[in-house]
Amino acid sequence: MKIAAVQMDVKIFEKGRNLGQVLADLETAARAGAKLVVFPECALTGYCFASREEAWPLAETVPGPSTEKIAAAAKRVGCTVVVGMLERDGERIYNAAAVISPEGVLGAYRKVHLPYLGIDRFSALGDGPFPVFTTPHARLGVNICYDCSFPESGRIVKLQGAQVLCIPTNWPVGSDSWEHTPKVRATENHMVVVAADRVGEERGFRFAGHSQIVDFSGRVLAEAGETEETIIYGEVDLAAADNNRVVRIPGQWEFDRIAARRPEMYQALTQAGELVGSRQSAVSSPQQ
């Protein structure tokens, strides 16, 4: 299956313009044969908001006006789409990614881990478990940007059957996440990774680009540069991503990173409290 990552320059406060580009790039990717198209974090709205009040008018429900327009396009071209946006639910704003198939809006993933940066300073913490979305094309897990700094975020969707980890992201210049994280998450989970980053500058922050498509072995199938708006493509084997056993030399060198897990040894992962031998620091994010 061919998949695509769209690397675009998002304009803050210009949701209509951004939505128009998403729809145009979806059409382009579909014409090139892509069946899964992933867009950056906050692709519809921009990211570097100075207050919750600034962001509030741009947030939407899911389903909502923008996702319904994308759903109509997805149905027309036969693609599954993952697109970053701000989701409104009651009085809260979530940094979210909508997952849309030709069958309609499947739902949204809400970012679980929030750095003290941009809209995440004013967003509510993701309030549900990591979902896996079953689409006509693949089983998808989603991590948004900072989420993928936590290996548990990718592993939990793999254990629920995800074949592809979609990472809508806004990695700023100065972050080294693009260099290492997509490859590591793909390799450790035997899962395809699609990271869609943005380019350009917003309120003094410049974004790093380097969108990537990585196969389950950690091999980079496609990578964009740092500055250009572009769409990258990769042909992936989802059946092979489901086959977790790797055989280098039959009977001599074989391994399965999923079957070899020993959850009984990992209890500290789910225990809150002080880290042994170090001080724990935390910044609480506002819940609205």
N, C-alpha and C positions, 0 to 999 in steps of 0.2 A: 504494500500500500504506500502511496506517496503522501507525505505530510509536509506542511509548510509552517514556517515561522515568519511573521510579518514584523519587520523592524521599521518603526515609523517615528516621525517627529510630532509629538502631541502638543496642542496649543491649549494652555490653561484658559478656562472660561469659555472656550469655543466648542461646545459640545456638538452643535450642528455640523461644524466643519469636520470635527474628528469622526463623527458618525459617518459622514459622507465618504471619508477616506477609508474607513473600515469596510463599508459596503463595496467601494471600488476595488480595494485590494482583495476582498473575498472573491469577487468576480474574476479577477486576474488569476488568483491561485487556483480556482476551480477550472478555469480554461486550461491551466497547465497540468491538470490531472490530480490535484491534491484533494484528498477526502477529509483530512483534518487540518484546520487552519487555526493557529494560535496567535493572539495579539498581546501586546504588552499590558502590564499593570496600569490601571487607571487610564486606559487608552481613550476612553470617551470624555474624560474630564480634566486631565492634568493631575499633578500630585502635590506640588509645593504650596499648599494653602497655608495662610497665616492664621486662620481661625476656623472653627466649626461653622460659624455664621457665613463665611465666604463660600464654603463648600456645600452648604445645605441646599441651595437652589439647584445644584447640578446633580444631586443624588436622586435616584429613582427606585421604585419598587421592582422586584423581579417576580413575575413578568411585569413589564412596563412599556412605555412608548418606544424606547430605543431597542430593547430586546425583541419586541414584536416585529420591528422593521428588519432586524437581523434574522429573525426566525423565518420571515417571508422570503428573504434572499437565500437562506440556507436550504429551504425547501426547494426553491427554484433551481439551485445549482447542485443540490445533492451532497452538501458538505456538513460536517460537524464543526462547530466554531467554539472557541474559548476566548472570551474577551474581558479584559479588566475594566471595572467601573466602580462607582460608589453606589452602594445599595442603601436605600432608606427603609427602615422597619420601625414603625412607631416614631419615637423621638430619637432613635439611634441611627448613626451612620456606620456602615461597615465598608472596609476596603475589600471588595469582592471580585469574583470572576464568574460571569454567567457562562453556563454550558448549554449550548443550543445545537440540536440536531435537525435533520430534515423533518423529524416528527414534531418539532416544537421546542419550547423552552423547557429544559430538563430540571433546571434549578440553578443555584449559585453556591459557590464555596466562599466562605468568609475567612479572611486571613486570621490565623491563630496567633502568630508571634508578631508583635508590633514593636519596631524600633522607635526611638524618640527622634522622628524625622518626618517632615512634610505632613500630609493628612493623617498619618498614623498617630500623631500626637493627639488627635481629636477623635479618632475612631474608637468604636467599641471592639473589644476582643471577640474574635470568632467564638461562637457559643455552642457549636455542635461538633461531633466527631468528624474526622476526615472521611468524606464520602468517596465512593467510587461510582462513576457515572457509566452506565451501560448504554452505548450508542450503537447504531447500525454498523459502525466502522471499527470501533475498538472500545475496550474498557479503560476509562481514564481516571487518574487521580490528579489533583491539582495542589500545588504549593504556590504561594505568591511571594516572590522576592525573598525576604528575610526568613520565611518558613524553611527554605531549603538549606539554611545554615544549621538546622537541627536534623540530624540523620533520622530521627524517629519519624519525622514528617513524611519522608519518602518510604520508609520501611513499612509503615502502617498501611499505606494504600497498596503496596505490593502484596502484603499478606492477605488483603481482601480481594486479590485477583486482578489488580490493575496491570495492564500491559504497557501503558504509556503514562509518564509523569509530565504533565504540562506545567511550565513555570512562566506565567506572565510576570515580568519583572521591570523595575526601574533602577538598575544598578548604576549608581553615580560614578563618575571618574574618581579614582582613589580607592574604590573597592576592588579587591582581587577575586571576588566570588566567581566572575565569569571564567577565570583561568582554570579553576579547579572543580568547582561544585558540580556542574552538569556531568562531567566525566565520572566523578566519584559516585554520585547518586546512581548513575546508570550501571556502573560496574558492581557496586555492592548489592544492588537489588535485582540485577539481571533484568533490566527494564529499559525501554526506550525513553529518552528524555528530550523534550522540546522546550527550549528556553527562548522566549521572545522578549528582547529588551528594546528600549527606545533610544533615540539619538536626539541631538539638539541640546538646547539650554533652556532652563526655566528658573527664573528668580535667583540667578547666581549659581545654580547647580547645572553641571554639564553631565550628560549621560554617556555611558561607556560603550553602548552598542554590543558587538560580539555576540549577537544571537546565535544559537547553536542547535543543531540536531545531532544527537549522539545515540548510537545503537547500544544494545544491551551489554556489549563487551567493553564499552568505554571508547569505542572508535568514533571519531568525529566525522559525520557524514557531510556536514555543511556548516560553515561558520561565516558570519558577516563581518565587515570591518567596523571601525569605531565611529564613523561619521555619516555613512550613506543610508538613506532610506532605501530599503530593498526587501525582497521576499526570497528566502532561502528554502530549498526543498531537499528531502531525503526519502529514499525508498527503504522501507523497514519491513522486517519479517516478524509479524506478531506471533505466529505459531512458535517460532524459535524463541521468542521472548518468554513464552509460557513454559518452555522446556529448560528448567533451571540447572540441570546437570550438565556440567562442562567436562568433556573428555579430551584431554590433550594427548595422552598415550593410553590406549585401552589396557585396563588391568594394572597400570602403573601410576598414572597421573590423572585422577578424576576428582571432581569436587562439586558440591552443591551448596552455595552460600545460604540457601533457604532451609534445606533439610538439616544442615549442620548446626543450626541455631540451638542454643541452650537457654531458654527463657528463665529457667529456675536460677540461673546465675546473674540475672540482670535486674534483680529486685530494686536495687538502688535507683534505677531509672524512674521509677514511679513514686519514690518517697521524697516528699518535700522536706526542706530543712537546710542547715548549713553544710556546705561542701567540706569534706574532710581536708584539713591542711590548708585551707584558704578561706578568705572572707567572701561572702556572697553579697553582691550588690544588685539592687533592683530599682527600676524606675516604674512607677505605676502609671499606666496610661488612663486618661479620662475615659469613662464608659459611655460618654455621649459626645 
